[in-house]
Amino acid sequence: MKVNMDAVVCNNKYGFGVIIRDCDGFVCGGSAGYKGDLLSMELVEIDALVEGISMARSFNFDHVIFESDCASIVNHLRKYHVDITILGHRIVEIRCMIDLFAEA
């Protein structure tokens, strides 16, 4: 399964969307959210990622590809063990969530 997440910012408010597709491109599920004040774009992308992980877990998928267009978050996830920032702490929590999958 592929979980695609994206976020949008408009007028200092933000929203995000998640789509889950199988290997044939069939949409198995989706979700969208709208929240208030913008904290930072990275935190918006993290909210989208957490929603995608939660959806994939609710479907009991074991093998998942997470797809994001936010290079910053991807880089943080790849080097999570050396990041000591507040964002890094959140990334460590997300890595623990991702590690629950057989393959991600």
N, C-alpha and C positions, 0 to 999 in steps of 0.2 A: 504494500500500500504506500502511496505517496501522500504526504500531508503538506499542503502548500499554505503558507501564512503570509499575510501582508497587512500593513497598517497605513492609515491615512490621517493627515492632520488638516483641519480646516477651522479657521477662526479660533485658534487656541483650544480647540476641542479635538478629541481623537477617537478614531474607530479602528476596528480591525476585522479581518475576515479570515476564515479557515475553510479550506476545501480538502476533502479526502477522496482520492481516486484509486481505482485498482489498476493493474498493469494494462488493461485495455482502455483506460481513460474514463471508465464508467464512474460517475459520481456516487459515492457511497454515503456521504454525509457532508454537512457544512454547518458553519456557525458564524455569527457576526456579533460584534459588540460595539457599543458606543459609550464612551466615558467622558467625564468632564475635563477639568483643567489639564493641560499638557505639562508633564513633568520634564521629559526629554524624549527625543525620538527613539533612543535606544530602549528606554523603559516601555515605550509603546510597542516596539517590536518584541520585547520580552513577554509582554502580556499576550501578544498574538501567539508566540511560541508555546507558552504555558497552556493556553486554550487548545492549541493543536495537540500537544502531548496528552492533555486530559481527555480529549475526544478519542484519540487513538487508543488510550487505555480503556475507555468505556466500551469500545468495540472489541476489546480483547485481541487486538492485533499483536503478533509477535515480531514480525519483520516489517519495519517501517523506514521510509526515506522521508526525512524532514527537509523541506525546501524553503529557503528564505532568500530575499534579495538584499538583506542587510549584511554587508561584508563585515561591519564592525562586530556584530553579535556572533557571526560565524567564527571570526578570529578569536573573540573572547572564549567561545566554547572550545576551540582547539587548544588554547593555552590557559585553561581555567586554573591549573595548579600553581601558576605564578602570579595571578592577579590578586592583589590585596585591597582593592578598592571596594566600595559598597556595591557597585555593579558586579564586581568579581564574586562577592558573597552570594549574590542572587544567581549568578551563573553556576556556582558550585551546587546550589539547590536544584537547578534545572538539570545539571549533569546527573545527579542522583536519580531524578525522575526518568531521564533517558536510559540510564543503565538498567532499568527494570525490564526493558524490552530484550528479547533474545538477540535481535540484531537491529541496530539503528544507525 
